[in-house]
């Protein structure tokens, strides 16, 4: 199952644009936990292997998401 976290970023961007300044959706406070939680729910509901293509340039963001995905 293909799960593209950019979809989460695009939706979140449109929701919080008026209350949080950002230049990249990956910098949004809620994006990283939403990526992990969405993956958890998709895995739980559909029981499929997830393919999650993403590029993370900021090492702490990678570590946060990786740890969240590994624990779930």
Beta strands, then each sheet from edge to edge (+ up, - down):
end
